[in-house]
C-alpha cells in the first residue's frame, strides 16, 4: 500500500473542510471513454483504493469540458478530438456535502502522452461486462447507467 493511500483517510477530511470553507460548492468531471472494441478506460489512483473513471476537479473559472479534456490527457493519455456528451449530473452529498460530478461520454479521441505526476498508479481498458473486482461502486453504477440508458442523481 502506497504512503499516499495510507494517509488519504487522514488528509481528505482536512482538504474537504478547507474546500467547504473556501467554496460554496465543488464540481468534478469524469469521463466514460470508449474504445472501438467497447472497452472503457479506468484509472487506479495512488491515494485512494479501487478503479475509477478518469477525471478530477473543475478549477475556478474553468469550463467543465475543458477540465475533462485536461484530466483525460493528464490521467490516461486521452486527447479529445470531437464532442463529448453529458451522461448525467450527480450529487456526491453522502460523501462530501456540496459536491457535484458531471459524467461525460467520449467516443472521439486519440492517444497522447499523459503526465499524471505520480497521481495515477495504473491505467487499463476493461470490458464493461468484466470489470475488476475492486472497481468502485460509483464507477460500476455510472457504467451500468450508461449501458442501460438511465441516469441517477446520487453519486
C-alpha positions as CSV (number, residue, x, y, z in Angstrom):
1,X,0.0,0.0,0.0
2,X,1.4,3.4,-1.0
3,X,2.1,6.1,1.6
4,X,-0.5,8.3,-0.2
5,X,-3.2,5.7,0.2
6,X,-2.3,5.2,3.9
7,X,-2.6,9.0,4.7
8,X,-5.6,9.7,2.5
9,X,-8.2,8.9,5.2
10,X,-6.4,11.5,7.5
11,X,-5.8,14.2,4.9
12,X,-9.2,14.0,3.0
13,X,-11.3,15.4,5.9
14,X,-8.8,18.3,6.2
15,X,-9.0,19.1,2.5
16,X,-12.8,18.8,2.4
17,X,-13.0,21.2,5.3
18,X,-10.8,23.7,3.5
19,X,-12.8,23.3,0.3
20,X,-16.0,23.7,2.2
21,X,-14.8,27.0,3.7
22,X,-13.4,28.4,0.5
23,X,-16.1,27.2,-1.9
24,X,-19.9,27.1,-1.6
25,X,-19.9,24.1,-4.0
26,X,-17.3,21.9,-5.6
27,X,-17.6,20.4,-9.1
28,X,-15.8,17.5,-10.6
29,X,-15.8,15.8,-14.0
30,X,-15.5,12.1,-15.0
31,X,-15.2,10.6,-18.4
32,X,-16.6,7.3,-19.9
33,X,-14.1,7.0,-22.7
34,X,-15.0,4.3,-25.2
35,X,-12.6,2.4,-27.4
36,X,-13.6,0.9,-30.7
37,X,-13.9,-2.6,-29.2
38,X,-16.3,-1.3,-26.5
39,X,-13.8,-1.2,-23.7
40,X,-13.6,1.7,-21.2
41,X,-10.6,3.2,-19.6
42,X,-10.3,3.2,-15.8
43,X,-7.6,4.5,-13.6
44,X,-6.2,3.5,-10.2
45,X,-5.0,6.4,-8.1
46,X,-2.0,6.3,-5.8
47,X,-4.1,7.8,-2.9
48,X,-7.4,6.0,-2.9
49,X,-8.3,2.3,-3.5
50,X,-10.1,0.9,-6.5
51,X,-10.6,1.6,-10.2
52,X,-12.3,4.8,-11.1
53,X,-13.4,6.7,-14.2
54,X,-10.8,9.2,-15.1
55,X,-11.5,12.8,-14.1
56,X,-11.0,15.3,-11.4
57,X,-11.9,18.7,-10.1
58,X,-13.1,21.7,-12.1
59,X,-10.9,24.7,-11.3
60,X,-12.4,28.0,-10.6
61,X,-13.3,29.8,-13.8
62,X,-12.5,26.7,-16.0
63,X,-15.3,25.3,-18.2
64,X,-16.3,21.8,-17.3
65,X,-15.5,20.3,-20.7
66,X,-12.0,21.9,-20.6
67,X,-11.5,20.3,-17.2
68,X,-12.5,17.0,-18.7
69,X,-10.0,17.4,-21.5
70,X,-7.2,18.3,-19.2
71,X,-7.9,15.5,-16.8
72,X,-8.2,12.8,-19.5
73,X,-4.9,14.0,-21.0
74,X,-3.1,14.0,-17.6
75,X,-4.5,10.8,-16.2
76,X,-4.8,8.4,-19.0
77,X,-3.3,9.8,-22.2
78,X,-6.6,10.5,-24.0
79,X,-6.9,13.6,-26.2
80,X,-10.4,14.5,-27.2
81,X,-10.9,15.0,-30.9
82,X,-14.6,15.5,-31.1
83,X,-17.6,16.5,-29.0
84,X,-18.5,14.8,-25.7
85,X,-22.0,14.0,-24.4
86,X,-23.2,14.8,-20.9
87,X,-24.3,11.5,-19.4
88,X,-25.5,13.0,-16.1
89,X,-25.1,15.3,-13.2
90,X,-24.6,13.6,-9.9
91,X,-24.7,14.8,-6.3
92,X,-21.9,13.4,-4.1
93,X,-23.8,14.6,-1.0
94,X,-23.5,11.5,1.1
95,X,-19.7,11.5,0.8
96,X,-19.0,15.3,0.6
97,X,-21.6,17.9,1.1
98,X,-22.0,20.4,-1.8
99,X,-20.0,18.3,-4.2
100,X,-21.3,17.5,-7.7
101,X,-19.9,15.4,-10.5
102,X,-20.6,15.8,-14.3
103,X,-20.1,12.5,-16.2
104,X,-19.4,12.8,-19.9
105,X,-19.2,10.1,-22.6
106,X,-16.3,10.5,-25.0
107,X,-16.1,8.4,-28.2
108,X,-13.9,10.7,-30.4
109,X,-10.3,10.7,-29.1
110,X,-6.7,9.8,-29.9
111,X,-3.9,8.7,-27.7
112,X,-1.5,11.2,-26.4
113,X,1.3,11.5,-23.8
114,X,0.0,11.5,-20.2
115,X,1.5,13.5,-17.3
116,X,-0.2,12.3,-14.2
117,X,2.8,13.3,-12.0
118,X,2.7,10.3,-9.7
119,X,-1.1,10.6,-9.1
120,X,-2.0,7.5,-11.1
121,X,-0.8,4.0,-10.2
122,X,-2.4,2.2,-13.2
123,X,-4.4,2.8,-16.4
124,X,-6.2,0.0,-18.2
125,X,-9.0,-0.8,-20.6
126,X,-11.9,-3.0,-19.4
127,X,-14.9,-4.7,-20.9
128,X,-17.9,-3.2,-19.1
129,X,-19.2,-6.8,-18.6
130,X,-16.0,-7.9,-16.9
131,X,-15.0,-5.1,-14.6
132,X,-12.3,-5.7,-12.0
133,X,-13.5,-6.8,-8.5
134,X,-12.1,-3.6,-7.0
135,X,-13.9,-1.1,-9.3
136,X,-15.6,1.5,-7.1
137,X,-19.3,1.2,-6.6
138,X,-19.9,4.6,-8.1
139,X,-17.9,3.7,-11.2
140,X,-19.9,0.5,-11.6
141,X,-23.2,2.4,-11.2
142,X,-22.2,5.0,-13.8
143,X,-21.2,2.3,-16.3
144,X,-24.4,0.3,-15.7
145,X,-26.4,3.5,-16.2
146,X,-24.6,4.3,-19.4
147,X,-25.2,0.8,-20.8
148,X,-28.9,0.9,-19.8
149,X,-29.5,4.5,-20.9
150,X,-30.6,5.5,-17.4
151,X,-29.1,8.1,-15.1
152,X,-29.4,8.8,-11.4
153,X,-28.8,11.9,-9.3
154,X,-26.7,10.5,-6.4
155,X,-23.0,9.5,-6.9
